[in-house]
Amino acid sequence: MRKTHRTAAVLATLTAALSLTTLAGTSATAAPAKAAATVTCTAANTKVTVQEVQRPLNHLLLTAKNTGTKTCYAYNAPFLRFDDAQSSIRVIEDSAPQSVIALKPGESAYAGIGTSSAEGSEGYQADKLGVLFSNRAMDGGAGSVTYPKLPAGGVYVDSSAFVTYWQPNPADALVW
């Protein structure tokens, strides 16, 4: 009886090995799977614009429209710097969406920008906004900085300024 179990185990092992060999041979001759046609959204494949909104007060809407030919991912939140500030404005962590925003060609992602509040200090009139897309790990930028045109006369910015994560629609971006 013991010999029969051992023989069955050896046969099962040989069958599995033979199956793996066959599968390996099959996959080697099969056509390779086509790589996904997606890239990270950057200034090179999007058009970034800023617009003033009526509500909520002291907010701007940042729009990134995919102008490329491939789907791009708008990871995390954009890094924003007004004028020659030494660091990016803070990101509202609670604004993180359920998933990464994927933009097919022609589609847009949105981020809300809060420019000032009653709690803010050290305010100034900003004339320039630098936007840098985030890499997937959110530990650095992707591509180069782009400078969308601010509303005429610039915007008042103080220490309470913030930006949201990229959102799939403007209403979600302006909730914060």
N, C-alpha and C positions, 0 to 999 in steps of 0.2 A: 504494500500500500504506500509506504514511504517513497519507494522508487517511482511510483506512478506520479505522485505529487511533484517530485523533483523533475521528472521528465516533462510534465505539464508546464512547470515554471520555466524550464529551459526553452521549450517551444514558444511560450508567450514572449520571452525576452527576444528570441530570434525574430519572431513575427513583428514585434515592435521596432526592432532595429532595421528590419527589411522595409517596413512602412516608412520609417524616417528617411532611409536612403532613397526610396522612391519619391517621397515628397521633396527631398532636397534636389533630386534630379529634375523634377517637374518645375520647381520654382526657378531653377537656374536657366531653364530654357524658355520660361514664360516671359512675356513682355513686362518690363518693370512698370510698377504703378506710377501714374503721372503725379508729380509733386503738386501740392496745393499752390494755387496761384494767388497767394496773399503776401502782403508786405506790411511793414510798419508805416503808419501815416507819418509823413514828415512835411516840411515846407516845400520839398521838391515835388510832391504828388498831391498837394492840397492847395486850396486858396483859402486863406484865413482872413476873416473880416470881423470888425467890431461894430456894434450898433448900440446906441443909447436906447434904454427902454423907459417907459413912463412909470411902470410899476414892476417890481418894488422900487422905491426911491434909492438913489445912489447905487444903481446896478447897471452893468453893461452885459450884453450877450455876445459871446465869442462863438463864431461859426467856422467850422473847418469842412470845406466841401472837397470831396475826392475828385480831383481833376485827372487822375491817372487812368490807366487801362486795366488795372488789377484791383481786386478788393484789398483794402488796407485796414489795419487795426489801429484804432485810437486808444492806446493803452492809458490807463490811470487818469491822471489830470495833467494839463499842460503846466509847464514851468513858466511863470509870468514875472516880468521885471519892468517896473515903470521907470522911465528915464534912466539914470545911471545908478539905481539902487544896488547895494552890495549883495543882496540876496533876493531870492524869489519870494513872492507873497505866499502866505500859508494856504494849505489845501484843507478843505472841509472833508475830513475823513468819513463822516456819516453820509456823505453824498455818493459813496461808491455804489455803482449800479450792480445788478445781479450778475452781469457778465461783461466781458470786453465788448466795446462797440466796434462792430465790423461794418465798414463802409464800402458798398459796391460803387463802381464808377458813377458819379453824379449825385451820390447820397451825401448827407451832412451829419456831423456830430456837433453838439452844443455844450458850452460850459458857461456857467453864470459867474460873473465877477462882481463882488461887493467892493465898492471903492472907498467908502467911509461910513462912519456911524457916530452916534453921540458918545460912545465909549472910546473912540479913537483919539489919538494925539499926534503931534508932529506932522500935521497935514501940509500939503503943498500942491501946486498945480502941475500936473504931469502932461508933457507934450508928446511922449513917445512910449510905446509899449512893445517890449520884446517877448515873443512867444516861441518856446522850444517844446517840441513834442517829447513825451516821456518814452523811455525804452520799456520793454516788458517788465523788467524787475523794479522799475521806478527808482533806480539808483543812479540815473544819468539820463542825458538827453539822447534823442535820435535825430540825426540830420543837423541842419543848421538853424540858426535863429531867423525868424521872419518878423517883420515890423508892420503889422496892419495899421492903417490910418485910424487915429482916434477922432472922435467927434470934434468939430471946429472949436477952437479955443482950448482944447485939451480937457482933462478931467481932474477933479479934486480927489486926492488920494491921501489916506492917513494910515496909521499903524494898525487899524482894524481890517484892512483890505484882505480879501480872500478870493479863492477860485474853487469851483466845484470840479468833481471828476467829469469827464466827458459823458454826455447823456444822449439818448436817442432822439429827444425832441426838446424844443425850447422851453416848454412849460416845466419839465422836470429840472432843467438847468436853473430856472429862476425861482424855484421853491425856497431856496436858501437865502 
